[in-house]
Amino acid sequence: MMRVKQKRLLAVIFIFSIFLTGCFPGGKKTRTQSPNRVEMKPEFRRDAESHYKLGSVAGYNGRYELAENHLKRAVELDPSYVDAYNNLGLVYAAQNKFREAEVCFKRAINLNSLFDEGYYNLGILYMNQNRQEEGLENLLKTLEINPDHARALFDVGRITEAQGKLGDAIQNYLRLTELQPDNPVIFYRLGWAYFQRGLIEASFEAFTKSIELDPDNYEPYYKMGVVLQNAGRIDDSIKMYKKSLELFDKNFDAYMNLGDIYFYERMNFREAMFNYRKALEINPNSKAASQMFEETLNKMQTNDGGR
C-alpha cells in the first residue's frame, strides 16, 4: 500500500502577492495626509511618472485605494503608460475587481504586444477565475515572448503536470533548473514529475539535489522515501521517512507509509502499531489509520504479541 500526499494545483489565496507581478518598488510607506491622498508639489501634479511611482509604492504597501487613485491619474495623464496599466490591474486584482483588472492587463498588452508581464498577469487572473484554457493560453504566450520567464515556466509546469502532460512539465522544470540552479523547490517539483513518469533514478537524483540545497525541508525526504519504497529499497526508504519526521513530526503520510512497511514488508507488528498510532494522533478521524491499527492489533494478538 502506498499513500502519497499531493498538493492542490494553484491553491491561490493571495493572488496579488503570490502570482501577479508588476513594478512595485520596495521602500518605506509614503507619508499621507489621509488614507487616499498624498501631498504632491504643484510641479508634479500633472506628471504621470510621479503618480505612477506614488501609486506603485502604495500598492506595494497594501494601500490599494490610494494606489488606485494615483495609477488612474497616471494613465489619464499618459494613456500610453504600459507599466501604469499593469500595476493598476494588480491593484484591482488585489481588491477582487477582476473585470477591471482584466481590462487593464489587456490595455497594457494592446499598447505593447510584446509585454510579457501583461500576458502573464492576465493568464493568472484567468486561472484564478477557473478560466483554465484562457489562462494557459496567456501563460504560453508569455513564454513565447520570453522563454526564460521563470514564474510562467513554473506555473505552466505545474499546470501541465496536473493535466498528466508530464513530458511538458519536466521540460519546463528542467529549463528552470538552468535559470535557477540553487532553487530547491524546482528540483523538488522535477523529482516528483520524474517519479510520476516512472523515471525512478532521475527522480532520486532530483530529490537528492533538492535536499542538498535545503537540508532542513522535510518534504523532499518524505518524497524520497516514496521513491525508494517503490524501488524496493525498503531500508533506505525507512531512513528517509524517519528523517522527514525528525524535521516535521506531524506528517501523517510518513507514519502511514512506515506502518505499511512494517506491516506488509517486515511483518514487525509492534513497529507497525507504533506508526499507525502516531498517525491516528495526528488525524483521529482517519478511517485508513483506524482500520490498519485494528488489523495490526489483531495480528499481534494472533501472533502472541507480535515481534
PyMOL commands that set and color helices and strands:
alter all, ss='L'
color gray80, all
select helices_A, chain A and resi 15-18+42-44+48-60+64-77+82-94+98-111+116-128+132-145+150-162+166-179+184-197+200-213+218-230+234-247+252-265+269-282+287-302
alter helices_A, ss='H'
color red, helices_A
deselect
rebuild
show_as cartoon
